[in-house]
Amino acid sequence: MAQPIGQTEKHEVVLAVAEENRALLIQLDRVLAGIPAKTYTAAEGAFRRGGVGKHVRHVLEFYQSVLNEFPEVIDYDSRTRESEIEENPSAARERIRRLVSRIADLRTRIENRSHDSIAKLLRFSSERPLGTVPTSVGRELVFLSSHTVHHLALIRFILESQGYELPDEFGVAPSTLRYEKKG
């Protein structure tokens, strides 16, 4: 049976996951720097519902849902869909920089242990609220990391189908990269 981890270890885990999220956003920013606006906004054929810009907007809005001072209630479903982020790679890159800064601020709050780590996650079903479940900063950062990797993998597929070469680690889970490094 696993032993419960202490408060110090919990903070270290949350700090590591915050760093993982920061690194994923920086990876995304670097890839966006190398593609033209026309590629960023292209949403046609198999990608008509989810070109690069749509995936980027979606990812960044999820980060905003958590990082806006870690609200009392996190509601991923009722986030504001910002068309500027979807249509303008420069606006997306600026938003990424702000989110990376917010993660740094969150890391400072975690290190100082001056954050309230409990919130409520609101869930919907058929357009009506089902209710809330307890969550924490750490839990939502773990979710954001997994969610982001999933969308980066889709972005990778879209860009590679258009002939772009991307860094090997882009769109690959950090745990997979660690596993591959061992072998």
C-alpha positions as CSV (number, residue, x, y, z in Angstrom):
1,M,0.0,0.0,0.0
2,A,1.4,3.4,-1.0
3,Q,2.2,5.8,1.8
4,P,0.5,9.2,1.7
5,I,2.9,12.0,0.7
6,G,3.6,14.9,3.0
7,Q,2.8,18.5,2.4
8,T,6.4,19.3,1.1
9,E,6.2,16.4,-1.4
10,K,2.8,17.6,-2.6
11,H,4.2,21.1,-3.2
12,E,7.2,19.6,-5.1
13,V,4.9,17.5,-7.3
14,V,2.7,20.6,-8.1
15,L,5.8,22.7,-8.9
16,A,7.0,20.0,-11.2
17,V,3.7,19.8,-13.0
18,A,3.5,23.6,-13.2
19,E,7.0,23.5,-14.9
20,E,5.8,20.8,-17.3
21,N,2.9,23.1,-18.3
22,R,5.2,26.0,-18.8
23,A,7.5,24.0,-21.0
24,L,4.5,22.8,-23.1
25,L,3.4,26.4,-23.7
26,I,6.9,27.5,-24.6
27,Q,7.1,24.6,-27.1
28,L,3.8,25.7,-28.7
29,D,5.0,29.3,-28.9
30,R,8.2,28.2,-30.7
31,V,6.3,26.2,-33.2
32,L,3.8,29.1,-33.8
33,A,6.8,31.4,-34.5
34,G,7.7,29.2,-37.5
35,I,4.4,29.0,-39.4
36,P,2.7,31.7,-41.4
37,A,-0.7,33.1,-40.5
38,K,-2.3,31.4,-43.5
39,T,-1.3,28.0,-42.1
40,Y,-2.4,28.9,-38.6
41,T,-5.9,29.8,-39.8
42,A,-6.4,27.1,-42.4
43,A,-9.4,24.9,-41.5
44,E,-10.4,22.9,-44.5
45,G,-11.0,19.3,-45.5
46,A,-10.4,16.9,-42.7
47,F,-9.4,19.8,-40.5
48,R,-12.4,22.1,-41.2
49,R,-13.5,21.9,-37.5
50,G,-10.1,22.0,-36.0
51,G,-7.2,23.7,-37.7
52,V,-4.1,24.9,-35.8
53,G,-5.7,28.1,-34.6
54,K,-8.8,26.4,-33.3
55,H,-6.7,23.9,-31.3
56,V,-4.5,26.7,-29.9
57,R,-7.5,28.8,-28.9
58,H,-9.0,25.8,-27.2
59,V,-5.9,25.0,-25.2
60,L,-5.2,28.5,-24.1
61,E,-8.8,29.0,-22.9
62,F,-8.5,26.0,-20.7
63,Y,-5.3,27.5,-19.2
64,Q,-7.2,30.7,-18.6
65,S,-10.0,28.9,-16.8
66,V,-7.5,27.6,-14.2
67,L,-5.0,30.4,-14.1
68,N,-7.3,33.4,-13.6
69,E,-6.3,33.5,-10.0
70,F,-7.4,29.9,-9.6
71,P,-11.1,30.8,-9.2
72,E,-13.4,29.2,-6.7
73,V,-15.3,27.4,-9.5
74,I,-13.5,26.2,-12.7
75,D,-15.9,25.9,-15.5
76,Y,-14.3,24.7,-18.7
77,D,-17.6,24.5,-20.6
78,S,-18.6,28.1,-20.3
79,R,-15.3,29.7,-21.3
80,T,-15.2,32.6,-23.7
81,R,-14.3,31.6,-27.2
82,E,-11.9,34.3,-28.4
83,S,-11.9,34.4,-32.2
84,E,-8.8,36.7,-32.2
85,I,-6.7,33.9,-30.6
86,E,-8.0,31.5,-33.2
87,E,-7.4,33.8,-36.2
88,N,-4.2,35.7,-35.2
89,P,-1.1,33.8,-34.4
90,S,0.5,36.9,-32.9
91,A,-2.3,37.3,-30.5
92,A,-2.0,33.6,-29.6
93,R,1.7,34.0,-29.0
94,E,1.1,37.1,-26.8
95,R,-1.5,35.1,-24.8
96,I,1.0,32.2,-24.4
97,R,3.6,34.6,-23.0
98,R,1.0,35.9,-20.5
99,L,0.0,32.4,-19.4
100,V,3.6,31.4,-19.0
101,S,4.0,34.4,-16.7
102,R,0.9,33.4,-14.8
103,I,2.3,29.9,-14.3
104,A,5.5,31.5,-12.9
105,D,3.3,33.6,-10.5
106,L,1.5,30.4,-9.5
107,R,4.8,28.7,-8.9
108,T,5.7,31.5,-6.5
109,R,2.4,31.2,-4.7
110,I,2.9,27.4,-4.4
111,E,6.5,27.8,-3.1
112,N,5.3,30.4,-0.6
113,R,2.4,28.1,0.2
114,S,0.1,31.1,-0.1
115,H,-2.5,29.6,-2.3
116,D,-5.8,27.9,-1.5
117,S,-5.5,24.6,-3.4
118,I,-9.1,23.6,-3.3
119,A,-11.7,24.7,-5.8
120,K,-14.8,23.2,-7.4
121,L,-15.0,21.9,-10.9
122,L,-18.4,22.5,-12.5
123,R,-19.7,19.8,-14.8
124,F,-22.5,20.1,-17.3
125,S,-24.8,17.6,-19.0
126,S,-27.4,18.5,-21.7
127,E,-27.0,22.3,-21.1
128,R,-27.7,22.1,-17.4
129,P,-25.3,22.1,-14.5
130,L,-24.8,18.7,-12.8
131,G,-23.0,20.2,-9.9
132,T,-19.4,20.5,-8.7
133,V,-16.7,18.2,-7.5
134,P,-13.7,19.2,-5.4
135,T,-10.4,19.7,-7.2
136,S,-7.0,21.3,-6.6
137,V,-4.4,23.4,-8.3
138,G,-2.2,20.2,-8.7
139,R,-5.0,18.1,-10.1
140,E,-6.0,20.8,-12.7
141,L,-2.4,21.3,-13.7
142,V,-2.1,17.5,-14.3
143,F,-5.2,17.7,-16.4
144,L,-3.9,20.7,-18.4
145,S,-0.7,19.0,-19.2
146,S,-2.5,15.9,-20.5
147,H,-5.0,18.0,-22.4
148,T,-2.3,20.2,-23.9
149,V,-0.2,17.2,-25.1
150,H,-3.3,15.8,-26.8
151,H,-3.9,19.0,-28.7
152,L,-0.2,19.5,-29.5
153,A,-0.3,16.0,-31.1
154,L,-3.2,17.0,-33.2
155,I,-1.4,20.2,-34.2
156,R,1.6,18.1,-35.1
157,F,-0.5,15.9,-37.3
158,I,-2.1,19.0,-39.1
159,L,1.3,20.7,-39.6
160,E,3.1,17.6,-40.8
161,S,0.3,16.9,-43.3
162,Q,1.2,20.3,-44.7
163,G,4.9,19.5,-45.0
164,Y,6.2,21.1,-41.8
165,E,8.9,19.5,-39.8
166,L,8.5,19.8,-36.0
167,P,10.8,19.1,-33.0
168,D,10.7,15.4,-32.0
169,E,9.3,16.2,-28.6
170,F,6.4,18.3,-29.8
171,G,3.1,16.7,-29.1
172,V,4.6,13.8,-27.1
173,A,3.8,13.3,-23.4
174,P,6.7,14.1,-21.0
175,S,6.3,10.7,-19.5
176,T,6.9,9.1,-23.0
177,L,9.9,11.3,-23.6
178,R,11.3,10.2,-20.2
179,Y,10.7,6.6,-21.0
180,E,12.3,6.9,-24.4
181,K,15.4,8.5,-22.8
182,K,15.9,5.5,-20.5
183,G,15.8,3.0,-23.3
